[in-house]
Amino acid sequence: MSQPSKTPNEFTICEHCIMDASDPNIVFDERGWCDYCNNFEVNIRSNWDTGAAGQIALQRMSETIRAAGKGRDFDCIIGLSGGLDSSYVAYIAKEKMGLRPLLFHVDAGWNTDQAVGNIEKLVDGLGLDLYTDVVNWDAVKRMQVAFLRSGIPDQDLVQDAAFFSGMYKFAREYKIKHIITGSNFSTECCREPEEWGGYLGIDKTLFGDIWKRCGDGKSNDDFPLVDILVYKLWYQKVLGLKVYHPLNLVPYVKKDAEDELESRFGWQRFQHKHHESRFTRFYEDYWLPRRFGYEKRRAHFSSLIMTGQMTRDQALERILHPEMDEHFLKQEFEYVAHKLGLTVGGLQDLFELPKKTYRDYKNKRTLIGLGANTMRLLGLEKRYFR
């Protein structure tokens, strides 16, 4: 006898990808498909062409950037972490687009040796210049401890703020108006919800209130912050800073890109996305799933399912186990504690604090959300932000 069909509110995991009800706002249709999958089908797949149309668009993009860079040492800037997306877009920019990018790396104190090695191999192999912005470690450490004390899931906001603020400030100071990013549909079409620590951008109001309530009582002016509204309105609309996403215009398959970088430059692949940062690896593999029950790998794997690079069965099997074994994760817990100037017991105490969200602190999420929704309505953003 056939089983009765489910109604949309009876599904707890998507029938197509592996996004599930750990996102409290997920919506399923009658098929059991989630709103992330439906958004991909309606808004991304139908507007995403890496064939002839993509090549034409890439050529036009290249010509625009090259023309603006005439007479300058560099015609654009690329933030390079040593991870796959930023590494591959650096390769595309130089070898396929004929650009003269400055590779820009922000060292916030958490680079893995593998990431450093990958950066060196790309710089040498592509013959490009690298500028490394070393952020004041004491400022980063103190801000990270304040965020841990805040109890919120969004622990990687500190590193992200340091990375992007440093690059934006540098681009403004040296009047570089073209930024190339590795952000893409192929591996990132399913964006993790903000409940999982996916807060939308750098919010100085949120940072300021967390520092006021959870910081060490002293100023922390050495920590770099460029508010998202300053970046979107002043930097982009007034100063003319433009951001480009060339990986959306070329065939970009994760395994093929890893193979190509490995064969050309000796680049080494990572166990999983974001593992170029030791803190992000710890945060996504240990802190977030064990303290909050959120697995960002669900979004990462779901992106690969939607784009045909992974089967749902493969993702369901892999999500059952952490990327790193228990002994390694225990060592990383100790390493993170000591690097942040805490005892292991002190970090464990922070792990056991009452759970909070950004809503427990002053923020301008409503205003930021309005901007994100406007971008979607104008067709300038295809991914699903929630």
C-alpha positions as CSV (number, residue, x, y, z in Angstrom):
1,M,0.0,0.0,0.0
2,S,1.4,3.4,-0.9
3,Q,2.1,5.9,1.8
4,P,-0.1,9.0,2.1
5,S,1.6,12.1,0.7
6,K,3.0,14.6,3.2
7,T,1.8,18.2,3.5
8,P,4.5,20.9,3.2
9,N,4.5,21.5,7.0
10,E,5.3,17.8,7.7
11,F,8.7,17.9,6.0
12,T,11.8,18.4,8.2
13,I,14.5,18.0,5.5
14,C,14.4,18.9,1.9
15,E,13.7,16.1,-0.6
16,H,16.2,17.6,-3.1
17,C,19.1,19.0,-1.0
18,I,19.9,18.5,2.7
19,M,18.8,21.8,4.1
20,D,16.5,21.1,7.1
21,A,14.4,22.5,9.9
22,S,17.5,23.6,11.9
23,D,16.8,26.7,9.8
24,P,13.6,27.7,11.7
25,N,12.2,29.7,8.8
26,I,12.7,27.1,6.1
27,V,9.6,26.5,3.8
28,F,8.8,23.3,1.9
29,D,6.5,23.0,-1.1
30,E,4.2,20.0,-1.9
31,R,7.2,18.0,-3.3
32,G,9.2,18.5,-0.2
33,W,11.6,20.9,-1.9
34,C,12.8,23.8,0.2
35,D,12.7,27.5,-0.7
36,Y,16.5,27.4,-1.3
37,C,16.1,24.8,-4.0
38,N,13.1,26.7,-5.5
39,N,15.1,29.9,-5.5
40,F,17.9,28.3,-7.3
41,E,15.6,26.9,-10.0
42,V,13.7,30.2,-10.5
43,N,16.2,33.0,-9.9
44,I,19.7,31.5,-10.4
45,R,19.6,28.7,-12.9
46,S,17.6,30.6,-15.4
47,N,19.9,33.6,-15.2
48,W,23.2,31.8,-15.1
49,D,25.1,31.1,-18.3
50,T,28.7,30.0,-18.4
51,G,28.6,29.2,-22.1
52,A,28.8,31.7,-25.0
53,A,26.8,34.4,-23.2
54,G,29.1,34.1,-20.2
55,Q,32.2,34.4,-22.3
56,I,30.9,37.5,-24.0
57,A,30.1,39.0,-20.6
58,L,33.5,38.0,-19.2
59,Q,35.2,39.7,-22.2
60,R,33.3,42.9,-21.6
61,M,34.1,42.8,-17.9
62,S,37.8,42.4,-18.8
63,E,37.8,45.3,-21.2
64,T,36.1,47.6,-18.7
65,I,38.6,46.8,-16.0
66,R,41.6,47.0,-18.3
67,A,40.5,50.3,-19.7
68,A,40.1,51.8,-16.2
69,G,43.5,50.6,-15.2
70,K,45.5,52.1,-18.0
71,G,48.6,53.9,-16.7
72,R,48.3,52.4,-13.2
73,D,50.4,49.7,-11.6
74,F,47.3,47.5,-11.1
75,D,43.9,47.5,-12.6
76,C,42.0,45.7,-9.9
77,I,42.4,44.1,-6.5
78,I,41.6,40.5,-5.4
79,G,41.3,39.4,-1.8
80,L,43.3,36.1,-1.5
81,S,42.8,33.7,1.4
82,G,44.5,30.7,-0.1
83,G,41.1,28.9,-0.3
84,L,39.7,27.5,-3.5
85,D,37.3,30.3,-4.6
86,S,39.8,33.2,-4.1
87,S,42.7,31.2,-5.6
88,Y,40.7,30.2,-8.7
89,V,39.4,33.6,-9.4
90,A,43.0,35.0,-9.1
91,Y,44.0,32.4,-11.8
92,I,41.0,33.4,-14.0
93,A,41.7,37.1,-13.6
94,K,45.3,36.8,-14.7
95,E,45.2,33.9,-17.3
96,K,41.7,34.2,-18.8
97,M,40.9,37.9,-18.4
98,G,44.4,39.3,-19.0
99,L,44.2,41.6,-16.0
100,R,46.9,42.9,-13.7
101,P,45.5,42.3,-10.3
102,L,47.1,43.1,-7.0
103,L,46.6,40.2,-4.7
104,F,45.6,41.4,-1.2
105,H,45.8,39.2,1.8
106,V,44.6,40.1,5.3
107,D,46.4,38.2,8.1
108,A,44.1,38.2,11.1
109,G,46.3,35.6,13.0
110,W,44.5,32.4,12.0
111,N,46.1,31.3,8.7
112,T,46.8,27.6,8.4
113,D,50.2,26.6,7.0
114,Q,48.5,25.2,4.0
115,A,46.8,28.5,3.2
116,V,50.1,30.3,3.5
117,G,51.7,27.8,1.1
118,N,48.9,28.1,-1.4
119,I,49.2,31.9,-1.4
120,E,52.9,31.7,-2.0
121,K,52.5,29.2,-4.9
122,L,49.9,31.3,-6.6
123,V,52.0,34.5,-6.3
124,D,55.0,32.8,-7.8
125,G,53.1,30.8,-10.4
126,L,51.0,33.7,-11.7
127,G,53.9,36.3,-11.3
128,L,51.7,38.7,-9.4
129,D,52.4,41.1,-6.5
130,L,51.0,40.4,-3.1
131,Y,50.2,42.9,-0.4
132,T,49.7,41.5,3.1
133,D,47.8,43.5,5.7
134,V,48.7,42.2,9.1
135,V,45.9,43.2,11.5
136,N,46.8,44.1,15.1
137,W,46.6,40.7,16.8
138,D,45.7,42.1,20.2
139,A,42.8,44.0,18.7
140,V,41.5,40.8,16.9
141,K,41.9,38.7,20.0
142,R,40.1,41.0,22.3
143,M,37.2,41.4,19.8
144,Q,36.9,37.7,19.3
145,V,36.7,37.1,23.1
146,A,34.0,39.8,23.4
147,F,32.0,38.0,20.7
148,L,32.4,34.7,22.4
149,R,31.2,36.3,25.6
150,S,28.2,37.7,23.7
151,G,26.8,34.1,23.3
152,I,25.7,34.6,19.7
153,P,26.3,32.1,16.8
154,D,27.9,34.7,14.5
155,Q,31.5,34.1,15.7
156,D,33.1,34.5,12.3
157,L,31.9,38.1,11.9
158,V,35.1,39.3,13.6
159,Q,37.4,37.8,11.0
160,D,35.1,38.7,8.1
161,A,35.1,42.3,9.3
162,A,38.8,42.4,9.5
163,F,39.2,40.9,6.0
164,F,36.8,43.1,4.1
165,S,37.3,46.3,6.1
166,G,41.1,46.0,5.4
167,M,40.6,45.5,1.7
168,Y,38.0,48.3,1.4
169,K,40.2,50.8,3.2
170,F,43.2,49.9,1.1
171,A,41.2,50.2,-2.2
172,R,39.9,53.6,-1.1
173,E,43.4,54.8,0.0
174,Y,45.0,53.8,-3.3
175,K,42.0,54.7,-5.5
176,I,41.6,51.1,-6.8
177,K,38.0,51.1,-8.0
178,H,37.7,47.5,-9.2
179,I,37.5,44.6,-6.8
180,I,37.3,41.0,-8.0
181,T,35.7,38.4,-5.7
182,G,35.6,34.7,-5.7
183,S,31.9,34.7,-4.5
184,N,30.0,32.5,-6.9
185,F,26.8,30.5,-7.6
186,S,28.6,27.1,-8.2
187,T,29.7,26.5,-4.6
188,E,27.7,29.1,-2.8
189,C,24.2,29.3,-4.3
190,C,22.7,28.1,-1.0
191,R,23.6,30.8,1.5
192,E,23.3,29.7,5.1
193,P,20.5,31.5,7.0
194,E,21.4,34.2,9.5
195,E,20.3,31.9,12.4
196,W,23.4,29.8,11.6
197,G,25.7,32.8,11.9
198,G,25.0,34.2,8.5
199,Y,24.5,37.8,9.5
200,L,24.3,40.2,6.6
201,G,27.5,42.3,6.5
202,I,29.6,44.4,8.8
203,D,27.3,46.2,11.3
204,K,29.2,48.7,13.4
205,T,26.2,49.2,15.6
206,L,26.2,45.5,16.5
207,F,30.0,45.4,17.0
208,G,29.8,48.5,19.2
209,D,27.1,47.2,21.5
210,I,28.8,43.8,21.8
211,W,32.1,45.5,22.6
212,K,30.4,47.9,25.1
213,R,28.6,45.0,27.0
214,C,31.1,42.1,26.5
215,G,34.5,43.8,25.9
216,D,37.2,44.4,28.4
217,G,36.2,47.9,29.2
218,K,38.9,49.6,27.2
219,S,38.8,51.1,23.7
220,N,39.6,48.9,20.7
221,D,40.2,51.4,18.0
222,D,42.9,49.3,16.3
223,F,40.2,46.9,15.1
224,P,39.3,47.8,11.5
225,L,35.6,48.3,10.7
226,V,34.0,49.7,7.6
227,D,30.2,49.6,8.1
228,I,28.2,47.9,5.4
229,L,26.1,51.0,4.8
230,V,29.3,53.1,4.4
231,Y,30.7,50.6,2.0
232,K,27.4,50.2,0.0
233,L,26.5,53.9,-0.1
234,W,29.8,55.9,0.1
235,Y,32.4,53.5,-1.3
236,Q,30.2,52.1,-4.1
237,K,27.8,54.8,-5.0
238,V,29.9,57.9,-4.4
239,L,33.5,56.8,-4.8
240,G,32.6,54.4,-7.6
241,L,34.0,51.2,-6.2
242,K,32.8,48.2,-8.2
243,V,32.7,44.5,-7.3
244,Y,32.9,41.8,-10.0
245,H,32.0,38.0,-9.9
246,P,33.8,36.4,-12.8
247,L,33.4,32.9,-11.5
248,N,29.7,33.2,-12.4
249,L,30.7,33.6,-16.1
250,V,33.0,30.6,-16.5
251,P,32.6,26.9,-16.0
252,Y,33.5,26.4,-12.4
253,V,33.3,22.9,-11.0
254,K,34.9,22.5,-7.5
255,K,36.9,19.3,-8.2
256,D,38.0,20.4,-11.6
257,A,39.2,23.7,-10.3
258,E,41.1,22.0,-7.5
259,D,42.7,19.6,-10.0
260,E,43.7,22.5,-12.3
261,L,45.3,24.6,-9.5
262,E,47.1,21.5,-8.2
263,S,48.5,20.6,-11.5
264,R,49.5,24.1,-12.5
265,F,50.8,25.5,-9.2
266,G,51.1,22.7,-6.7
267,W,48.2,24.2,-4.8
268,Q,46.8,21.9,-2.1
269,R,43.1,21.2,-1.6
270,F,41.4,21.5,1.8
271,Q,39.3,18.9,3.6
272,H,36.4,21.3,3.4
273,K,35.3,24.8,2.6
274,H,36.8,27.6,4.8
275,H,39.5,25.4,6.2
276,E,42.1,27.9,5.2
277,S,41.4,29.7,8.5
278,R,42.1,27.7,11.7
279,F,39.5,29.6,13.6
280,T,36.8,29.2,11.0
281,R,37.6,25.5,10.8
282,F,37.2,25.2,14.6
283,Y,34.1,27.4,14.6
284,E,32.3,25.5,11.8
285,D,33.4,22.0,12.7
286,Y,33.1,22.3,16.5
287,W,31.6,25.4,18.0
288,L,28.6,26.0,15.9
289,P,27.3,22.4,15.5
290,R,28.0,21.4,19.1
291,R,26.8,24.6,20.9
292,F,23.9,25.5,18.6
293,G,23.2,22.5,16.5
294,Y,23.9,24.3,13.2
295,E,25.8,22.6,10.4
296,K,27.0,25.1,7.8
297,R,28.1,22.0,5.8
298,R,24.4,21.6,5.0
299,A,24.4,24.8,3.0
300,H,27.8,24.0,1.4
301,F,26.7,20.5,0.4
302,S,23.3,21.7,-0.8
303,S,25.0,24.2,-3.1
304,L,26.9,21.3,-4.7
305,I,23.8,19.2,-4.9
306,M,21.9,22.0,-6.7
307,T,24.7,22.5,-9.2
308,G,25.1,18.8,-9.9
309,Q,28.5,18.3,-8.2
310,M,27.4,16.1,-5.4
311,T,24.5,13.6,-4.9
312,R,22.1,13.9,-2.1
313,D,23.0,10.5,-0.8
314,Q,26.7,11.4,-0.7
315,A,25.8,14.6,1.3
316,L,23.6,12.6,3.7
317,E,26.4,10.2,4.4
318,R,29.1,12.8,4.9
319,I,27.0,15.0,7.1
320,L,26.7,12.1,9.6
321,H,30.4,12.6,10.6
322,P,32.5,15.6,11.5
323,E,35.2,16.6,9.0
324,M,37.9,16.2,11.7
325,D,38.2,13.4,14.2
326,E,37.6,13.8,17.9
327,H,41.2,13.9,18.9
328,F,42.0,16.6,16.4
329,L,39.0,18.7,17.6
330,K,40.1,18.4,21.2
331,Q,43.6,19.7,20.3
332,E,42.0,22.5,18.3
333,F,39.9,23.5,21.3
334,E,43.0,23.8,23.4
335,Y,44.9,25.7,20.7
336,V,42.1,28.2,20.2
337,A,41.8,28.8,24.0
338,H,45.5,29.4,24.5
339,K,45.8,31.6,21.4
340,L,42.9,33.8,22.7
341,G,44.6,34.1,26.1
342,L,42.1,31.9,27.8
343,T,42.4,28.7,29.8
344,V,40.7,25.6,28.4
345,G,38.3,25.8,31.2
346,G,37.7,29.4,30.4
347,L,36.8,28.7,26.8
348,Q,34.5,25.8,28.0
349,D,32.7,28.3,30.3
350,L,32.1,30.5,27.3
351,F,30.9,27.5,25.4
352,E,28.3,26.8,28.1
353,L,27.0,30.4,28.3
354,P,23.3,31.0,27.7
355,K,22.6,31.1,23.9
356,K,21.8,34.5,22.5
357,T,21.4,36.0,19.0
358,Y,22.2,39.3,17.4
359,R,18.7,40.4,18.4
360,D,19.8,40.6,22.0
361,Y,22.1,43.5,21.0
362,K,21.7,46.8,19.3
363,N,21.9,46.4,15.5
364,K,20.6,47.8,12.2
365,R,19.6,44.5,10.7
366,T,16.2,45.9,9.5
367,L,17.9,48.6,7.5
368,I,20.5,46.1,6.1
369,G,17.7,43.7,5.2
370,L,15.9,46.4,3.4
371,G,18.9,47.0,1.3
372,A,19.4,43.3,0.6
373,N,15.7,42.9,-0.4
374,T,16.0,45.9,-2.7
375,M,19.0,44.3,-4.4
376,R,16.9,41.2,-5.0
377,L,14.0,43.1,-6.4
378,L,16.3,44.9,-8.8
379,G,17.8,41.6,-9.9
380,L,21.3,42.5,-8.5
381,E,21.3,39.6,-6.0
382,K,20.0,36.2,-7.0
383,R,20.8,34.2,-3.8
384,Y,18.2,33.7,-1.1
385,F,19.0,35.9,1.9
386,R,17.2,35.2,5.2
